[in-house]
Amino acid sequence: MLIVDRLQQFLSDFCNLSQFQIWKNINEDRFSLVISQGMEEQLAPSHDKKNIDVYEYQFQFHEKRQLVLRLHRALSATENQAIETLLHAYYLELMLEKEQFIRDKMMESIREISVLNDIHTLLTKILENALSVIPSADFGVLWMYDESEAALVPKAWVGGPGEDIKNMRMKVGEGIIGKTFKDNQSMILNSYTDVLKASSSVTEENLRHLLNAYTFEYLQSVIAVPIAVEEQTLCVVIIYQNGENALLTIEDKQLLESFSDQVSIALTNSKLFQNLKLQNELLLQRDQIHHTFMKLSLQNAGMQVIVNEIRHMLNLRLVIMDLMDDSIYASPRHWIEKGDLFRFVHLTETPAFYSLEVENEQVDYYIQPIIGVGQILGLLLIEINEQKLESIHKLIIEQASSIIALELIRKQTIVDSFYKKTHDLFHDFLTSKDPGQLMKKGEELGIQSNANYAVVLIQLSTGTDIQAMDMQVHLLISEIKKHFQDHAPIVFGFGHKITVLCQFKRISNELLHLVQQFQGSWEKVKNNSLKIGVGTLYSGMDQIAKSYNEADKALSFLMTRQRWGIMHYQEIGVNRLFIHQTQEELLGFVNEVFLPLRNEKTKHHLLEETLLMYIKQNGSVGETAKQLHIHVNTLYQRLRKIEEKLTISFQNADDVLRLQLACYLKGMVH
């Protein structure tokens, strides 16, 4: 049996009452009738003060929660106590029902968060549930901050406001809504004066839209609650109550905050869902982009076609720079000067943004290094700034850079294969003894029979990184072709050595000038030293092998002497006799002569200096003594000591030749 039924039975049976009424007022403007027996329905207790035959017993359980018993006689103390106990139980039952209703609405909102994908519908449902458990509220609005408008805009509303509310835009700090958002603090106002004061900063335009959207009758109280998503305030929920008295309470504020937490969860879920949806779309787009690029790669369409496709996808101007041969692929073509591109070469090894002045105009670029086998093979430059680079752009760039790297590696592999074939064919040509075979091989290589030829051999510094060395070889060959142009009909690399067959119409010093200019330009720009051996310029293809052997000897001379720079075979002179001796072997020979002459105690090198000057003056005693600033007798004494220490004789031609050779090599090896 419900408590209200037991209460009615108690009043009838125990109190022997045939006429009574029970009224309630639980956070409401007016009383509502709960039980009426034997009495005609009358005005609510607060308005019924004229009937002196009616007794009213008021039972207060809270500031705004009251039950009233109305009857035609007075109650005894025992009856009053018993009735108060039953009414208290009834009040608790009402509160339990209310809590159950609140829980049901909370659970309903939670279920809807899990089911509904339409964020607008979901927010409206949550707002409806919030107002259903706060019956005092007449209507509510959920406001969300819009960065593009720099204002709070209405996203959901319940309780009857008209469409004109859509036109409102509340700035941060403006009115109750803007202040709640700015301070990130809940606000409850329980007087019309406080509401007017808090709303004083609302613009006339917003106020006009609000009054057009809703007719306020005796606005009494307002609650505004901020909503944070990932610790950042994003929304404000506000509810309004009209009537004769202010009815919204602290408990209502706490309830609204609970529903606001659900809005936060809903918005977080919506954000996660949108992110997941975006990621899924990006994955689908990635597959499509990858398929497009792979199709172009498999079709061997070429780099320019790939560049045009990237341009079509990004709708941005771009250029690819192949660092292996400095070739440029741009879309649209020729939109950027090649000279401007070289400023980017040493800028970055990771993706980055740069702003450079081009033709008196500041241009923003995104640079994506093209990485392959651990090396930077090229650069992808896109004309865009950081603010405009979107996820889809990054996705296209990521996929494009992989395909570009693959294309550059394939291009490098094809070139390496061509160099290997040219190397083998050229060495077959060099070893050909038969004139007919020589002519045939020359024709295959594209060598003319009536020109002047010289061979130049270039060697890079060796390194542990084979791929980096390979890239340097490709770049060096590209620079050689650009520098020598028609004078280099054959250029190929093999290992870390590059062979250049140079061709000229007449015999002159033009070859050495070209080589010197090239070496200076390369070492200045690339900061990389070279060893260059140059053979003699001869007439006819049958002399190419001879020039090659000379260039090889000149290069070997530099290598054994551990020197960098250019060595022309004709400049080697007598050193041709020692080309194949290592630096250590030559130094050992020199030390055999000069170490015995040194005074280990005083560390003086008088005998060594004397021998060097004597040989330099071609054995002239007088001139040697003059140069050393000593007496002739002193010189004779020193020469005898040299003969003793070296067990030689200056009268023996073989001994003198040995000393002359040692003095010559001493200057060279040191």
C-alpha positions as CSV (number, residue, x, y, z in Angstrom):
1,M,0.0,0.0,0.0
2,L,1.3,3.5,-0.9
3,I,2.0,5.9,1.9
4,V,-0.6,8.3,0.5
5,D,-3.3,5.6,0.8
6,R,-2.2,4.7,4.3
7,L,-2.4,8.4,5.1
8,Q,-5.9,8.7,3.8
9,Q,-7.0,5.6,5.7
10,F,-5.4,6.9,8.9
11,L,-7.3,10.2,8.7
12,S,-10.6,8.4,8.0
13,D,-10.3,5.5,10.5
14,F,-8.0,6.6,13.3
15,C,-8.9,10.3,13.3
16,N,-12.5,9.7,12.4
17,L,-12.4,12.5,9.8
18,S,-14.9,12.5,7.0
19,Q,-13.7,15.8,5.5
20,F,-10.1,16.7,4.8
21,Q,-7.6,17.7,2.1
22,I,-3.8,17.4,1.7
23,W,-1.9,19.9,-0.4
24,K,1.7,20.0,-1.5
25,N,4.2,22.6,-2.8
26,I,7.6,21.1,-3.8
27,N,9.7,23.8,-5.4
28,E,6.7,25.2,-7.2
29,D,4.9,28.6,-7.5
30,R,1.6,27.3,-6.1
31,F,0.1,24.4,-4.2
32,S,-1.3,21.3,-5.8
33,L,-4.0,19.0,-4.4
34,V,-2.9,15.5,-3.2
35,I,-6.0,14.1,-1.4
36,S,-9.5,15.5,-1.1
37,Q,-12.3,13.7,0.8
38,G,-15.7,15.2,1.7
39,M,-14.6,18.7,0.9
40,E,-15.3,20.7,-2.3
41,E,-12.0,21.6,-4.1
42,Q,-11.1,25.1,-3.0
43,L,-8.3,27.5,-3.7
44,A,-4.8,26.6,-2.6
45,P,-3.9,27.1,1.0
46,S,-1.9,30.3,0.5
47,H,-5.0,31.9,-1.0
48,D,-7.7,30.5,1.3
49,K,-7.7,32.7,4.3
50,K,-11.3,33.7,4.6
51,N,-13.0,30.5,5.7
52,I,-12.7,30.4,9.5
53,D,-14.3,26.9,9.6
54,V,-11.3,25.4,8.0
55,Y,-8.1,24.5,10.0
56,E,-4.8,24.4,8.2
57,Y,-1.8,22.5,9.5
58,Q,1.5,23.3,7.7
59,F,4.4,20.8,7.7
60,Q,7.7,22.4,6.4
61,F,10.4,20.0,5.3
62,H,12.6,22.4,3.4
63,E,12.7,26.1,2.5
64,K,10.6,25.5,-0.6
65,R,9.0,22.2,0.2
66,Q,5.8,22.1,2.2
67,L,2.7,19.9,2.9
68,V,-0.6,21.3,4.2
69,L,-3.4,19.4,5.9
70,R,-6.8,21.1,5.7
71,L,-9.8,19.9,7.8
72,H,-12.9,21.2,9.8
73,R,-11.7,20.6,13.3
74,A,-8.6,20.9,15.4
75,L,-6.2,17.9,15.9
76,S,-5.1,16.5,19.2
77,A,-1.4,16.4,20.0
78,T,-1.3,12.6,19.4
79,E,-3.1,12.9,16.0
80,N,-0.8,15.8,15.0
81,Q,2.3,13.8,15.8
82,A,1.1,10.7,14.0
83,I,0.0,12.7,10.9
84,E,3.4,14.5,10.8
85,T,5.2,11.1,10.8
86,L,3.1,9.8,7.9
87,L,3.5,13.1,6.0
88,H,7.2,12.9,6.5
89,A,7.2,9.4,5.1
90,Y,5.1,10.7,2.2
91,Y,7.6,13.5,1.6
92,L,10.5,11.0,1.6
93,E,8.5,8.9,-0.9
94,L,8.2,12.0,-3.2
95,M,11.9,12.7,-2.9
96,L,12.7,9.0,-3.8
97,E,10.4,9.2,-6.8
98,K,12.1,12.4,-7.9
99,E,15.6,10.8,-7.5
100,Q,14.4,7.7,-9.4
101,F,13.1,10.0,-12.1
102,I,16.4,11.9,-12.2
103,R,18.4,8.6,-12.5
104,D,16.1,7.4,-15.2
105,K,16.6,10.6,-17.2
106,M,20.4,10.4,-16.6
107,M,20.5,6.8,-17.8
108,E,18.4,7.8,-20.8
109,S,20.9,10.5,-21.7
110,I,23.8,8.0,-21.3
111,R,22.1,5.5,-23.6
112,E,21.4,8.2,-26.1
113,I,25.1,9.3,-26.0
114,S,26.0,5.7,-27.0
115,V,23.4,5.4,-29.7
116,L,22.9,8.8,-31.4
117,N,25.4,10.0,-33.9
118,D,23.7,13.3,-34.8
119,I,25.3,15.7,-32.3
120,H,22.6,18.3,-32.7
121,T,19.8,15.8,-31.9
122,L,21.8,14.3,-29.0
123,L,22.4,17.7,-27.4
124,T,18.7,18.6,-27.7
125,K,17.8,15.3,-26.0
126,I,20.2,15.9,-23.2
127,L,18.8,19.4,-22.7
128,E,15.2,18.0,-22.7
129,N,16.1,15.5,-20.1
130,A,17.8,18.2,-17.9
131,L,14.7,20.4,-18.0
132,S,12.4,17.4,-17.3
133,V,14.2,16.9,-13.9
134,I,14.2,20.6,-13.2
135,P,10.5,21.3,-13.7
136,S,10.8,24.8,-12.4
137,A,12.8,25.8,-15.6
138,D,10.7,27.1,-18.5
139,F,13.3,26.8,-21.3
140,G,17.0,26.2,-21.8
141,V,19.7,26.9,-24.5
142,L,23.1,25.3,-25.1
143,W,25.7,27.7,-26.4
144,M,28.9,26.7,-28.1
145,Y,32.0,28.8,-28.8
146,D,32.7,29.2,-32.6
147,E,36.3,30.2,-33.3
148,S,35.5,31.4,-36.8
149,E,33.0,33.9,-35.3
150,A,34.9,34.5,-32.0
151,A,31.5,34.2,-30.3
152,L,29.1,31.8,-28.6
153,V,26.3,30.6,-30.9
154,P,23.2,28.6,-29.9
155,K,23.5,24.9,-30.8
156,A,20.4,23.4,-29.1
157,W,17.3,24.7,-27.3
158,V,14.2,23.4,-25.6
159,G,11.1,24.9,-24.0
160,G,9.8,27.0,-26.9
161,P,12.2,29.8,-28.0
162,G,11.6,30.8,-31.6
163,E,13.9,30.7,-34.6
164,D,15.2,34.2,-33.9
165,I,17.5,32.9,-31.3
166,K,19.7,31.5,-34.1
167,N,20.7,35.0,-34.9
168,M,22.3,35.7,-31.5
169,R,26.1,35.9,-31.1
170,M,27.4,36.3,-27.6
171,K,30.9,37.6,-27.2
172,V,33.1,36.3,-24.5
173,G,32.3,38.2,-21.3
174,E,28.9,39.4,-22.7
175,G,26.0,39.0,-20.4
176,I,25.4,35.9,-18.2
177,I,26.4,33.5,-21.0
178,G,29.6,35.3,-21.9
179,K,30.7,35.8,-18.3
180,T,30.0,32.1,-17.4
181,F,32.2,31.1,-20.4
182,K,34.9,33.6,-19.6
183,D,35.1,32.8,-15.8
184,N,34.4,29.0,-16.3
185,Q,32.2,29.2,-13.2
186,S,28.6,28.2,-12.7
187,M,26.2,31.1,-11.9
188,I,22.8,31.1,-10.2
189,L,20.7,34.3,-10.0
190,N,17.5,34.2,-7.9
191,S,16.2,37.8,-8.3
192,Y,15.0,39.8,-11.2
193,T,17.4,42.6,-10.2
194,D,20.4,40.3,-10.3
195,V,19.4,39.0,-13.7
196,L,19.1,42.5,-15.1
197,K,22.4,43.5,-13.6
198,A,24.2,40.5,-15.0
199,S,22.6,41.1,-18.4
200,S,23.5,44.7,-18.6
201,S,26.4,44.1,-21.0
202,V,24.2,42.3,-23.6
203,T,24.2,44.2,-26.9
204,E,20.9,45.7,-28.2
205,E,21.0,43.4,-31.2
206,N,21.3,40.3,-29.1
207,L,18.7,41.5,-26.7
208,R,16.3,42.2,-29.5
209,H,16.8,38.7,-30.9
210,L,16.2,37.1,-27.5
211,L,13.0,39.0,-26.9
212,N,11.7,38.1,-30.3
213,A,12.5,34.5,-29.7
214,Y,10.8,34.2,-26.3
215,T,8.2,36.2,-24.3
216,F,9.5,36.6,-20.7
217,E,6.8,36.9,-18.0
218,Y,8.1,37.7,-14.6
219,L,11.6,36.3,-15.1
220,Q,12.7,35.2,-11.6
221,S,15.8,33.0,-11.7
222,V,18.6,31.8,-14.1
223,I,21.2,29.1,-13.9
224,A,24.2,29.1,-16.3
225,V,26.8,26.3,-16.3
226,P,30.1,26.1,-18.3
227,I,31.0,22.9,-20.1
228,A,34.6,21.9,-20.6
229,V,35.9,19.4,-23.2
230,E,39.4,18.1,-22.6
231,E,39.9,20.7,-19.9
232,Q,39.0,23.6,-22.3
233,T,35.7,25.5,-21.8
234,L,33.7,25.0,-25.0
235,C,30.0,25.5,-24.1
236,V,27.5,27.1,-21.7
237,V,24.1,25.7,-20.7
238,I,21.6,28.3,-19.4
239,I,18.0,27.7,-18.1
240,Y,15.4,30.4,-17.3
241,Q,12.5,30.3,-14.9
242,N,9.4,32.6,-15.0
243,G,6.8,33.0,-12.4
244,E,5.8,34.7,-9.2
245,N,8.8,33.4,-7.1
246,A,12.4,32.4,-7.7
247,L,12.4,28.6,-7.7
248,L,15.7,27.4,-9.1
249,T,17.9,26.1,-6.3
250,I,21.5,25.0,-5.7
251,E,20.3,21.4,-6.2
252,D,19.0,22.4,-9.6
253,K,22.4,23.9,-10.4
254,Q,24.1,20.7,-9.4
255,L,21.7,18.7,-11.5
256,L,22.4,20.9,-14.5
257,E,26.1,20.5,-13.9
258,S,25.6,16.7,-14.0
259,F,23.8,17.0,-17.4
260,S,26.5,19.3,-18.5
261,D,29.0,16.6,-17.8
262,Q,27.0,14.4,-20.2
263,V,27.2,17.1,-22.8
264,S,31.0,17.2,-22.4
265,I,31.1,13.4,-22.9
266,A,28.8,13.7,-25.9
267,L,31.0,16.4,-27.5
268,T,34.2,14.4,-26.7
269,N,32.6,11.3,-28.3
270,S,31.6,13.4,-31.2
271,K,35.1,14.7,-31.6
272,L,36.5,11.2,-31.4
273,F,34.0,10.0,-33.9
274,Q,34.8,12.8,-36.3
275,N,38.5,12.2,-35.9
276,L,37.9,8.5,-36.5
277,K,35.8,9.2,-39.4
278,L,38.4,11.6,-40.8
279,Q,41.2,9.0,-40.2
280,N,39.1,6.4,-42.0
281,E,38.5,8.8,-44.9
282,L,42.3,9.6,-44.9
283,L,43.1,5.9,-45.0
284,L,40.7,5.4,-48.0
285,Q,42.2,8.5,-49.7
286,R,45.7,7.1,-48.9
287,D,44.9,3.8,-50.6
288,Q,43.6,5.7,-53.6
289,I,46.6,8.0,-53.7
290,H,49.0,5.1,-53.3
291,H,47.2,3.2,-56.1
292,T,47.5,6.2,-58.4
293,F,51.2,6.7,-57.8
294,M,52.0,3.0,-58.0
295,K,50.2,2.9,-61.3
296,L,52.2,5.7,-62.7
297,S,55.4,4.1,-61.4
298,L,54.6,0.7,-62.9
299,Q,53.8,2.4,-66.2
300,N,57.2,4.0,-66.1
301,A,55.5,7.3,-66.9
302,G,58.5,9.4,-65.9
303,M,59.1,12.0,-63.3
304,Q,57.3,14.9,-65.1
305,V,54.1,12.9,-65.2
306,I,54.4,12.1,-61.5
307,V,54.9,15.8,-60.8
308,N,51.9,16.8,-62.8
309,E,49.8,14.3,-60.9
310,I,50.9,15.6,-57.5
311,R,50.1,19.1,-58.8
312,H,46.6,17.9,-59.7
313,M,46.1,16.4,-56.3
314,L,47.4,19.3,-54.2
315,N,46.3,22.1,-56.5
316,L,49.6,23.8,-55.5
317,R,52.7,24.8,-57.4
318,L,55.6,22.5,-56.8
319,V,59.0,21.4,-58.0
320,I,61.2,18.3,-57.6
321,M,64.9,18.6,-57.5
322,D,67.0,15.5,-58.3
323,L,70.2,16.0,-56.2
324,M,72.0,13.2,-58.1
325,D,72.2,15.2,-61.3
326,D,70.6,18.6,-60.4
327,S,67.7,18.0,-62.8
328,I,64.5,19.9,-62.2
329,Y,60.8,18.8,-62.6
330,A,58.3,21.6,-62.1
331,S,54.5,22.0,-62.4
332,P,53.7,24.3,-63.9
333,R,56.9,24.3,-65.9
334,H,59.4,27.2,-65.3
335,W,57.4,28.8,-62.5
336,I,60.6,29.0,-60.4
337,E,64.2,29.9,-61.4
338,K,66.8,27.1,-61.1
339,G,69.1,29.5,-59.4
340,D,66.6,30.0,-56.6
341,L,66.3,26.3,-56.0
342,F,70.0,25.8,-55.1
343,R,69.4,27.9,-52.0
344,F,67.3,25.1,-50.7
345,V,69.9,22.3,-51.2
346,H,71.7,22.5,-47.9
347,L,68.7,23.9,-45.8
348,T,67.2,20.8,-44.3
349,E,67.3,17.1,-43.8
350,T,63.8,17.0,-42.3
351,P,60.5,18.4,-43.6
352,A,60.3,22.2,-42.8
353,F,58.8,25.5,-43.8
354,Y,60.9,28.3,-45.3
355,S,60.1,31.8,-46.5
356,L,62.4,33.2,-49.2
357,E,62.4,36.4,-51.3
358,V,62.0,35.6,-55.0
359,E,61.9,38.5,-57.4
360,N,61.1,41.0,-54.6
361,E,58.2,38.8,-53.4
362,Q,58.2,36.8,-50.2
363,V,57.2,33.2,-51.0
364,D,56.5,30.4,-48.5
365,Y,57.6,26.8,-49.2
366,Y,57.2,23.5,-47.6
367,I,60.3,21.3,-48.2
368,Q,60.1,17.5,-48.1
369,P,63.4,15.7,-48.4
370,I,63.2,12.6,-50.6
371,I,65.0,9.9,-48.7
372,G,66.1,6.6,-50.2
373,V,68.5,3.9,-48.9
374,G,69.5,6.3,-46.1
375,Q,70.4,9.2,-48.4
376,I,68.7,12.4,-49.4
377,L,68.1,11.8,-53.1
378,G,66.2,14.9,-53.8
379,L,63.8,17.7,-52.6
380,L,60.1,18.2,-53.0
381,L,59.2,21.9,-52.8
382,I,55.6,23.0,-52.5
383,E,54.4,26.6,-52.4
384,I,52.3,26.8,-49.3
385,N,52.6,28.2,-45.7
386,E,52.2,26.3,-42.4
387,Q,48.6,27.6,-41.8
388,K,47.3,26.2,-45.0
389,L,49.0,22.8,-45.0
390,E,46.2,20.3,-44.2
391,S,46.2,16.6,-43.3
392,I,45.3,15.6,-46.9
393,H,48.2,17.6,-48.2
394,K,50.6,15.8,-45.8
395,L,49.1,12.5,-46.9
396,I,49.7,13.2,-50.5
397,I,53.2,14.5,-49.9
398,E,54.0,11.4,-47.8
399,Q,52.9,9.1,-50.5
400,A,54.4,11.1,-53.3
401,S,57.9,11.2,-51.6
402,S,58.0,7.4,-51.5
403,I,57.2,7.1,-55.2
404,I,59.6,9.9,-56.1
405,A,62.4,8.1,-54.1
406,L,61.5,4.9,-55.9
407,E,61.7,6.7,-59.2
408,L,65.0,8.3,-58.4
409,I,66.5,5.0,-57.3
410,R,65.3,3.3,-60.4
411,K,66.7,6.1,-62.5
412,Q,70.0,5.8,-60.7
413,T,70.0,2.0,-61.2
414,I,69.5,2.4,-64.9
415,V,72.3,5.0,-65.1
416,D,74.6,2.7,-63.1
417,S,73.8,-0.1,-65.6
418,F,74.6,2.2,-68.5
419,Y,77.9,3.2,-66.8
420,K,78.9,-0.4,-66.3
421,K,78.1,-1.2,-70.0
422,T,80.1,1.8,-71.1
423,H,83.0,0.9,-68.8
424,D,83.2,-2.6,-70.2
425,L,82.9,-1.4,-73.8
426,F,85.5,1.3,-73.3
427,H,88.0,-1.1,-71.8
428,D,87.5,-3.5,-74.7
429,F,88.2,-0.6,-77.0
430,L,91.5,0.2,-75.0
431,T,92.7,-3.4,-75.3
432,S,91.9,-3.8,-79.0
433,K,95.0,-4.3,-81.1
434,D,93.4,-4.9,-84.4
435,P,92.7,-1.6,-86.3
436,G,89.4,-2.9,-87.7
437,Q,88.2,-4.1,-84.2
438,L,89.4,-0.7,-82.8
439,M,87.3,1.2,-85.4
440,K,84.3,-1.0,-84.7
441,K,84.5,-0.5,-80.9
442,G,85.0,3.2,-81.5
443,E,81.9,3.5,-83.6
444,E,79.9,1.7,-80.8
445,L,81.2,4.3,-78.4
446,G,80.5,7.2,-80.7
447,I,84.2,8.1,-81.1
448,Q,85.2,9.9,-84.3
449,S,88.4,8.8,-86.0
450,N,89.6,12.3,-87.0
451,A,89.6,14.2,-83.7
452,N,92.1,14.9,-81.0
453,Y,91.6,13.0,-77.7
454,A,92.8,13.0,-74.2
455,V,91.7,11.0,-71.2
456,V,91.0,12.5,-67.7
457,L,90.6,10.3,-64.7
458,I,88.9,11.7,-61.6
459,Q,88.8,10.1,-58.2
460,L,86.6,11.1,-55.2
461,S,87.7,10.8,-51.6
462,T,86.7,7.3,-50.5
463,G,84.1,6.9,-47.7
464,T,82.4,4.2,-45.7
465,D,79.0,5.1,-47.0
466,I,78.7,3.4,-50.4
467,Q,75.3,5.0,-51.2
468,A,76.6,8.5,-50.4
469,M,79.6,7.8,-52.6
470,D,77.4,6.6,-55.5
471,M,75.4,9.8,-55.2
472,Q,78.5,11.9,-55.4
473,V,79.7,10.1,-58.5
474,H,76.3,10.7,-60.2
475,L,76.4,14.4,-59.2
476,L,80.0,14.7,-60.3
477,I,79.3,13.2,-63.7
478,S,76.3,15.6,-64.1
479,E,78.6,18.5,-63.4
480,I,81.3,17.2,-65.8
481,K,78.8,17.0,-68.6
482,K,77.5,20.5,-68.0
483,H,81.0,21.9,-67.7
484,F,82.8,20.1,-70.6
485,Q,79.6,19.9,-72.8
486,D,80.6,18.7,-76.4
487,H,84.2,18.2,-75.3
488,A,83.3,15.1,-73.3
489,P,81.6,12.6,-75.6
490,I,82.2,9.8,-73.1
491,V,81.8,10.1,-69.3
492,F,81.1,7.2,-67.0
493,G,81.7,6.2,-63.4
494,F,82.9,2.9,-62.0
495,G,83.4,2.6,-58.3
496,H,84.7,5.9,-57.0
497,K,86.6,6.7,-60.2
498,I,85.2,8.6,-63.2
499,T,86.6,8.3,-66.7
500,V,86.3,11.3,-69.1
501,L,87.2,11.0,-72.7
502,C,87.8,14.6,-73.9
503,Q,87.6,15.6,-77.6
504,F,89.0,18.7,-79.3
505,K,89.3,19.9,-82.9
506,R,92.9,21.1,-82.5
507,I,95.8,20.5,-80.0
508,S,95.9,23.3,-77.5
509,N,96.0,24.0,-73.7
510,E,92.2,24.3,-73.6
511,L,91.9,20.9,-71.9
512,L,94.0,22.0,-68.9
513,H,92.0,25.2,-68.6
514,L,88.7,23.3,-68.5
515,V,90.0,20.8,-65.9
516,Q,91.3,23.6,-63.7
517,Q,88.1,25.6,-63.9
518,F,86.0,22.5,-63.1
519,Q,88.1,21.5,-60.1
520,G,87.9,25.0,-58.7
521,S,84.2,25.2,-59.2
522,W,83.5,21.8,-57.7
523,E,85.6,22.1,-54.6
524,K,84.2,25.6,-53.9
525,V,80.6,24.6,-54.2
526,K,80.6,21.0,-53.1
527,N,83.5,21.3,-50.5
528,N,84.9,18.0,-51.7
529,S,88.5,17.5,-52.9
530,L,89.4,15.6,-56.1
531,K,92.3,13.7,-57.5
532,I,92.6,14.4,-61.2
533,G,95.0,12.6,-63.6
534,V,95.3,14.1,-67.1
535,G,96.7,12.3,-70.1
536,T,98.3,13.9,-73.1
537,L,96.1,15.2,-76.0
538,Y,96.8,13.1,-79.1
539,S,95.4,13.0,-82.6
540,G,93.4,9.9,-83.6
541,M,91.4,7.3,-81.7
542,D,94.4,4.8,-81.9
543,Q,96.2,7.1,-79.3
544,I,93.3,7.1,-76.8
545,A,94.8,4.0,-75.0
546,K,98.1,5.8,-74.6
547,S,96.4,8.9,-73.2
548,Y,94.4,6.7,-70.8
549,N,97.6,4.9,-69.5
550,E,99.2,8.4,-68.9
551,A,96.1,9.6,-67.0
552,D,96.2,6.4,-65.0
553,K,99.8,7.0,-64.1
554,A,99.2,10.6,-63.2
555,L,96.4,9.6,-60.9
556,S,98.5,6.8,-59.4
557,F,101.2,9.3,-58.7
558,L,98.7,11.5,-56.7
559,M,97.4,8.5,-54.9
560,T,100.8,7.1,-53.9
561,R,101.9,10.6,-52.8
562,Q,98.6,11.1,-50.9
563,R,98.0,14.3,-52.7
564,W,94.9,16.1,-54.0
565,G,94.6,18.2,-57.1
566,I,95.5,18.0,-60.8
567,M,98.5,16.1,-62.2
568,H,99.2,16.2,-65.9
569,Y,101.3,13.3,-67.1
570,Q,103.8,15.6,-68.8
571,E,104.4,17.4,-65.5
572,I,105.5,14.2,-63.7
573,G,109.0,14.3,-65.3
574,V,111.5,11.9,-63.6
575,N,108.8,11.0,-61.1
576,R,107.4,8.6,-63.7
577,L,110.2,6.2,-62.5
578,F,108.6,6.2,-59.0
579,I,104.9,6.2,-59.8
580,H,104.3,2.7,-58.5
581,Q,106.5,3.1,-55.4
582,T,104.5,3.9,-52.3
583,Q,105.1,6.9,-50.1
584,E,106.5,4.5,-47.4
585,E,108.9,2.9,-49.8
586,L,110.3,6.2,-51.0
587,L,110.5,7.5,-47.4
588,G,112.5,4.4,-46.4
589,F,115.0,5.0,-49.2
590,V,115.4,8.6,-48.2
591,N,115.9,7.7,-44.5
592,E,118.7,5.2,-45.4
593,V,120.8,8.2,-46.6
594,F,119.8,10.9,-44.1
595,L,119.2,9.2,-40.8
596,P,122.9,8.2,-40.3
597,L,123.9,11.9,-40.8
598,R,121.9,13.2,-37.9
599,N,123.5,13.9,-34.5
600,E,121.2,12.2,-32.0
601,K,122.7,14.0,-29.1
602,T,122.5,17.6,-30.3
603,K,119.8,16.9,-32.9
604,H,121.8,19.1,-35.3
605,H,121.5,18.4,-39.0
606,L,124.7,20.0,-40.2
607,L,125.8,17.1,-42.2
608,E,122.3,16.7,-43.8
609,E,122.2,20.4,-44.7
610,T,125.8,20.2,-46.1
611,L,124.9,17.2,-48.3
612,L,121.8,18.8,-49.6
613,M,123.6,22.0,-50.5
614,Y,126.6,20.1,-52.0
615,I,124.3,18.1,-54.3
616,K,122.3,21.2,-55.2
617,Q,125.5,23.1,-56.2
618,N,126.5,20.1,-58.5
619,G,129.5,19.2,-56.3
620,S,131.1,22.7,-56.4
621,V,133.1,23.0,-53.2
622,G,133.6,26.8,-53.5
623,E,129.9,27.6,-54.2
624,T,128.8,25.2,-51.5
625,A,131.1,26.8,-48.8
626,K,129.9,30.2,-49.9
627,Q,126.2,29.3,-49.5
628,L,126.8,27.7,-46.1
629,H,129.0,30.6,-44.9
630,I,131.8,28.3,-43.9
631,H,135.5,27.9,-44.8
632,V,136.4,25.5,-47.6
633,N,138.5,23.3,-45.1
634,T,135.4,23.0,-42.9
635,L,133.4,21.8,-45.9
636,Y,136.1,19.2,-46.7
637,Q,135.9,18.0,-43.1
638,R,132.1,17.6,-43.3
639,L,132.3,15.8,-46.6
640,R,134.7,13.3,-45.2
641,K,132.4,12.7,-42.2
642,I,129.5,12.1,-44.7
643,E,131.6,9.5,-46.6
644,E,132.5,7.8,-43.3
645,K,128.9,7.6,-42.0
646,L,127.4,6.5,-45.3
647,T,130.4,4.3,-46.4
648,I,130.4,5.9,-49.7
649,S,132.8,8.0,-51.9
650,F,132.0,11.2,-53.7
651,Q,134.4,9.9,-56.4
652,N,132.1,6.9,-57.1
653,A,129.5,7.8,-59.8
654,D,127.0,5.2,-58.4
655,D,127.3,6.6,-54.9
656,V,126.8,10.2,-56.2
657,L,123.8,9.1,-58.2
658,R,122.3,7.5,-55.1
659,L,122.9,10.7,-53.1
660,Q,121.4,12.9,-55.8
661,L,118.3,10.6,-56.0
662,A,117.9,10.7,-52.2
663,C,118.1,14.5,-52.1
664,Y,115.6,14.8,-54.9
665,L,113.1,12.4,-53.3
666,K,113.5,14.0,-49.9
667,G,112.0,17.2,-51.2
668,M,109.1,15.2,-52.8
669,V,108.1,12.9,-50.0
670,H,108.1,15.6,-47.4
